[in-house]
Amino acid sequence: MTKFCKNCGTELYPYAEFCGSCGAPTQTPSISTIASSEYITQESDEQGLVLLIKSSITKGMDFLRSFLKNPK
């Protein structure tokens, strides 16, 4: 996604903190903001994976129980 300086309209580099043309500060997220958002995403991905594993185990156990009750 291309960003432009809000002061002069010059195209900005992705992680520029200041405009190379007019020197105005950009409003890019700080490294700590980026890192914390990546942590939140990673944490929610891990929770989703745990739920998927639990669900798979539960379905497998249900299948095994029904098979043991009525083997064919």
C-alpha positions as CSV (number, residue, x, y, z in Angstrom):
1,M,0.0,0.0,0.0
2,T,1.5,3.3,-1.1
3,K,1.6,6.1,1.4
4,F,1.9,9.8,0.7
5,C,3.0,12.8,2.8
6,K,0.0,14.6,4.3
7,N,1.9,17.8,4.1
8,C,3.2,17.9,0.5
9,G,1.8,14.8,-1.2
10,T,5.1,13.1,-2.0
11,E,5.2,9.3,-2.1
12,L,6.8,7.9,1.1
13,Y,8.9,4.9,1.7
14,P,7.1,2.1,3.6
15,Y,8.8,2.7,7.0
16,A,9.8,6.4,6.6
17,E,9.4,8.4,9.8
18,F,9.8,11.7,7.9
19,C,9.0,12.9,4.4
20,G,12.1,13.0,2.2
21,S,10.8,16.1,0.4
22,C,9.5,18.4,3.1
23,G,10.7,16.8,6.3
24,A,7.3,16.5,7.8
25,P,6.9,13.6,10.3
26,T,4.8,10.6,9.0
27,Q,2.2,8.8,10.9
28,T,3.6,5.3,10.5
29,P,3.0,2.8,13.4
30,S,5.9,2.4,15.8
31,I,7.8,-0.8,16.0
32,S,6.3,-1.6,19.4
33,T,2.8,-1.1,18.0
34,I,3.6,-3.5,15.1
35,A,5.1,-6.0,17.4
36,S,2.2,-6.0,19.8
37,S,-0.3,-6.4,16.9
38,E,1.7,-9.3,15.6
39,Y,1.7,-10.9,19.1
40,I,-2.1,-10.6,19.3
41,T,-2.5,-12.2,15.9
42,Q,-0.1,-15.0,16.8
43,E,-1.9,-15.5,20.2
44,S,-5.3,-15.8,18.5
45,D,-3.9,-18.1,15.9
46,E,-2.5,-20.4,18.6
47,Q,-5.9,-20.4,20.4
48,G,-7.6,-21.3,17.2
49,L,-5.1,-24.2,16.7
50,V,-5.7,-25.4,20.2
51,L,-9.5,-25.4,19.6
52,L,-9.0,-27.3,16.3
53,I,-6.9,-29.9,18.0
54,K,-9.4,-30.3,20.9
55,S,-12.2,-30.7,18.4
56,S,-10.4,-33.2,16.4
57,I,-9.6,-35.3,19.4
58,T,-13.2,-35.1,20.6
59,K,-14.5,-36.3,17.2
60,G,-12.0,-39.1,17.1
61,M,-12.9,-40.3,20.6
62,D,-16.6,-40.1,19.7
63,F,-16.0,-42.2,16.6
64,L,-13.9,-44.8,18.6
65,R,-16.7,-45.1,21.2
66,S,-19.4,-45.7,18.6
67,F,-17.1,-48.2,16.8
68,L,-16.4,-50.1,20.1
69,K,-20.1,-50.3,20.8
70,N,-21.1,-51.6,17.4
71,P,-18.0,-53.0,15.5
72,K,-18.7,-54.0,11.9
